């Protein structure tokens, strides 16, 4: 194999291969004029049922389960493989062109929120739920939330990309990111050894955020890497993930904006509670 020698100045000449080659670009901004629909509910979510999207739909279902009518939402499907995140209206909500994106139409002017962690914080503070009020407990919650936001790119963009999506498999990047993912799982496993949830006895937004990525990795089939990563050895993570996954709101939220898997688990768009019943 010929060693790759980087040029003095990198230029994007053609797609580099892999599952997302048709939509990856080294530039930002809208690629076409495209309006987004707005439904009847206070919150408008534009998303897909990926781990980052699941964070928000689970959070919204948790808020509805707690009786917050103001958390009613329309969940519109954004087909990222078709580049719908580069439409002008979507970019006006999220200039980073990533799902999920939230528009709160109950405020004047409307409030846009992008980045899944920011959406969780916004909703938690708006409804005063699933976020501690004690300063020390709040700091612990934010610490784990930010841990997930910083750690998941190594799991998804690193391990997931080179283990599953890259056009060819190479030993060095797979080893590099496997080591990091297993280190992260060990961090979680040690933290959960003496805690029911990430921050103690109370479930909060840090659990929602971390579960969306690491739950499916350990107790389901994310990246089809369970044997490769020896996920059964992280028993505390598995116990916690199963505890979270049994929550009715998690069961409901995992189905929203989902377009793959068994048909009974697919709810491409959600505009009423009956869509999940």
NORVENDA-V896117 format. One record per pair of residues at least 6 apart in sequence whose ideal C-beta (glycine too) atoms are under 8 Angstrom apart, sorted by the first residue. I is the first residue (numbers start at 1). J is the second residue. Records with the same first field share a line. If there is no record, write none. Layout:
I=J + J
//
This chain:
12=25 + 26
15=21 + 22 + 24
16=24 + 167
17=166 + 167 + 168
18=161 + 165 + 166 + 167
19=165
20=81 + 165
22=81 + 83
23=80 + 81 + 83 + 86
28=95 + 96 + 97
29=86 + 91 + 95
30=86 + 87 + 88 + 90 + 91
31=83 + 86 + 87
32=86 + 87 + 88
33=87 + 88
34=84 + 87 + 88 + 89 + 90
35=87 + 88 + 89
36=44 + 46 + 76 + 87 + 89 + 90 + 93
37=74 + 76
38=44 + 74 + 103 + 105
39=74 + 76 + 271
40=74 + 271
41=72 + 73 + 74 + 271
42=70 + 71 + 72 + 73 + 104 + 105 + 106
43=60 + 71 + 72 + 73 + 74 + 102 + 103 + 104 + 105 + 106
44=73 + 74 + 76 + 102 + 103 + 104 + 105
45=56 + 57 + 60 + 73 + 74 + 75 + 76 + 100 + 101 + 102 + 257
46=76 + 78 + 90 + 93 + 99 + 100 + 101 + 102 + 103
47=53 + 56 + 57 + 75 + 76 + 77 + 78 + 99 + 100 + 101 + 256 + 257
48=77 + 78 + 79 + 80 + 99 + 100 + 257 + 259
49=57 + 254 + 255 + 256 + 257 + 258 + 259
50=99
51=152 + 156 + 212 + 213 + 216 + 222
52=98 + 99 + 100 + 116 + 152 + 212
53=99 + 100 + 116 + 256 + 257
54=212 + 253 + 254 + 256
55=100 + 116 + 117 + 119 + 120 + 208 + 209 + 212
56=100 + 102 + 116 + 119 + 120 + 123
57=75 + 252 + 253 + 254 + 256 + 257 + 270
58=208 + 211 + 212 + 249 + 250 + 252 + 253 + 254
59=119 + 120 + 123 + 124 + 130 + 205 + 208 + 253
60=71 + 73 + 123 + 253
61=248 + 249 + 250 + 252 + 253 + 256
62=129 + 130 + 208 + 247 + 249 + 250 + 253
63=71 + 123 + 127 + 129 + 130
64=71 + 72 + 249 + 273
65=248 + 249
66=127 + 129
68=127 + 129
70=106 + 126 + 127
71=123 + 127
73=270
74=269 + 270 + 271
75=256 + 257 + 269 + 270 + 271
76=269
77=257 + 259 + 268 + 269
78=84 + 85 + 90 + 99 + 101 + 257
80=99
84=90
85=91 + 94 + 97 + 98 + 99
86=97
90=97 + 101
91=97
92=112
93=101 + 102 + 103 + 112 + 114
94=101 + 112 + 114 + 115
95=114
96=114 + 115
98=114 + 115
100=114 + 116 + 119
101=112 + 113 + 114
102=112 + 113 + 114 + 119 + 122
103=110 + 111 + 112 + 113
104=110 + 111 + 112 + 113 + 122 + 126
111=122
113=119 + 122
115=149
116=149 + 209
117=145 + 146 + 148 + 149 + 209
120=145 + 205 + 208 + 209
121=131 + 145 + 205
124=130 + 131 + 204 + 205
125=131
130=203 + 204 + 205 + 208
131=138 + 141 + 204 + 205
132=138 + 140 + 141 + 199 + 202 + 204
137=199 + 200 + 202
140=199 + 200
141=198 + 199 + 204 + 205 + 206
142=206
144=198 + 199 + 206 + 209 + 210
145=205 + 206 + 209
147=187 + 210
148=206 + 209 + 210 + 213
149=209
151=184
152=213
154=177 + 180 + 181 + 184
155=177 + 181 + 184 + 213 + 214 + 217
156=213
158=173 + 176 + 177 + 180 + 181
159=174 + 177 + 178 + 180 + 181 + 223 + 225
160=222 + 223
162=169 + 170 + 173 + 174 + 177
163=169 + 174 + 177 + 178 + 223 + 225 + 228
164=223 + 224 + 225
166=173
178=228 + 229
181=217 + 229
182=229 + 230
184=214
185=214 + 217 + 218 + 229 + 231 + 234 + 237
186=234
188=210 + 214 + 234 + 236 + 237 + 240
189=234 + 235 + 236 + 237
190=236
191=198
192=198 + 236 + 237 + 239 + 240
193=236
195=201
196=240 + 243
197=203 + 204 + 207 + 240 + 243 + 244
198=204 + 206 + 207 + 210 + 240
199=206 + 207
203=244 + 247
207=240 + 244
208=244
211=240 + 241 + 244 + 245 + 250
213=222
214=237 + 241
215=241 + 244 + 245
216=222
217=223 + 225 + 226 + 229 + 231
218=226 + 231 + 234 + 237 + 238 + 241
219=231 + 238 + 241 + 242 + 245
225=231
226=232
231=237 + 238
232=238
244=250
245=251 + 254
252=276
254=265
255=265 + 266 + 267 + 276
256=267 + 270 + 276
257=267 + 268 + 269 + 270
258=265 + 266 + 267 + 268
259=266 + 268
260=266
267=275 + 276
269=275
270=276
//
